[in-house]
Structures are given as structure tokens and as C-alpha cells.
Amino acid sequence: MKDLLYDHFQDSVGELLIRHKSILDVLTKHQESQTRVSRAVVKAVTSCGCIEVNSKKQPFSEEVSLQELKNFMDTHLKGNLCENCRDVIEKELGNNLFYMAALCNVLDISMYDVLIKEYEKIKTLGIYNMF
């Protein structure tokens, strides 16, 4: 069922994308949408204040295993998104997914296949996936 959702979403994007068919247009629109996601998060901090960033060096001990290390790491976020900021960020993330699907379409890549491959990789490599 979920694979159908990805396929339907990607197909719908393909039907809607008329003006920005060029790979160059799609790449720049995807990058712009990612910038808008980042900007929406920053505005939640700087304009609204519903969340705060309190960053400092992450604690690290060589005595702690890699599996346990995630319990010591911090997001550096304090607070919770208000309803308005959540709505804005979700909208921008949706736009970002739209242009990701458009990029997949232009390159003839299935978003679902990408998701499955990434999922299999993280399941196989576990915490070593990011090294």
C-alpha cells in the first residue's frame, strides 16, 4: 500500500510539473525548497520563539559504546513547535518532497526504490551507516 502512495505521489508530480521540466530548473527549485525549510525552522526560533536553540559541544566518552552514545547526544532544541510554525514547516517540507519527486521523475528514478534501498542500508549497517 505504501509503495502505491509513493508511486501515486510521484506520478501526480509528473502530471503537474509543466514549467520546470528542465533538470536545471528542477535542481534549483529543489534547492530553493530546502532553503525555505531551513528558513522556516530559523523563523520558529528567531521570530516566533516557540523553539530555542541551545547548542554546545556534544558529550563524548570513549567508554560509551556507539549504541549507547545516541542516548547522550542532544538535538540542541528546547520547546515545541507552535501550531503555526508546525504548519509552515510541514508546508515547506511538502514542497521539498514535491521537487524531490520532480527530480526523481526527470532522472527516471523511483522514490520508493530509493526509500527501500536506503532503508535496507540502514537496517544492514545500523549505526555504522553514517560513518
N, C-alpha and C positions, 0 to 999 in steps of 0.2 A: 504494500500500500504506500509506504513512504517513498519508494522509488518512483511511483506514479506521480506523487506530489512534486518531486524534483523535476521529472520529465515534463509535467504539465506547466510548471513554472517556467522552465527553460524554453519550452515551445511558445508559451504566451509572450515571453520577452522577445523572442524571434519575430512574432507576428506584429508586435508593437513598435519595434525598432526600425524606423524608416530613415530618419535624417542621419543618424550616427551609425552607418554601416561600415565605414572605413575602420580598419584596425587602429589607425592613429586617433580617430575620434573616440573609439571605444576605450582605448588606453587612457586618454586624457580625461574622459568622463569618469572612468573608474577611479582614477587618482583623485579627481576633484571630489567624488563622493566620499572617499576615505578621509580626505581633509575635512569635509563637513562633519563626519562622525567625530573626529578629534576635536573640532571646534565646538560641537555641541556638548561634549564632555567638559571641555575647558570652561564653557559658559555656565555649566551647572556649578562649577566651583567658583568662578570669578563674579558672575552676575547674580545668580540665584543664591548660592551658598548652601544649597541643600546637602552637598558633599564637600569635604575638605580633603586636601592632600597634605599628609604629614609624613614626609619621606626622610629616611635616614639609612645609613648603611645596614644592609641585611645581616642579621647574626649568622655566623658560620662557625661551626666547630667540626674539626676533623674527627672527633669522637662520635659524631652522629652519623648514622648511615644515610645514604641517599634517600631511601624510602621514608625515613623519619624527618629528613630535612624540610620537606614541604610543610610539616607542622610548625616549623619555626619561622617560615617566610611570611611576610606581610604584604598586603595589597597597597599599603600606604593610604588607603581611603578610610575616611571616617564619615559616618552619617549614611543616609539613604537617599536615593533619588526621589524628588517630589514627583507628583503625577505629571506635571507639565514637562519637566526635564526628561522623564522617562518616555513620554510620548514623542518628544522631539528626537531623542536619541534612537528610539525604535524606528521612527520615520527615516532617519538618515541611514541607519543600518539596512533598512529595506531598500533604499535607493542604491546602497553599496552592493547588495545582493543582486539587484536588477542589472547593474553594469558588470558584475562578475559573470552573471548568466549570459549577458551580451558578449563578453569576451570569450566565454566558452563556445558560444554559437559561432562566432567569427572563426575560431580556431578548430571547429568541429570536434569539441571535447564535451563529454557528458559530465555535468556537475555531479551527478550521482556516482559515476565511476570514480571521480576524483575523491569524493567523500569516502567511498568504500575503501579505496587504496590507502587513504590517509588513516582511516580507522584501523585497517589491518596492520599498518605500520606501527601505530602507537600501541596496539594490542601486543604485537610481537616484540617491539623494542622496549615497551614500558617507559620507565623514567629515563632510559638512555636515548630516547627518541630525539631529545633536544640537544644532544652533545655533538 
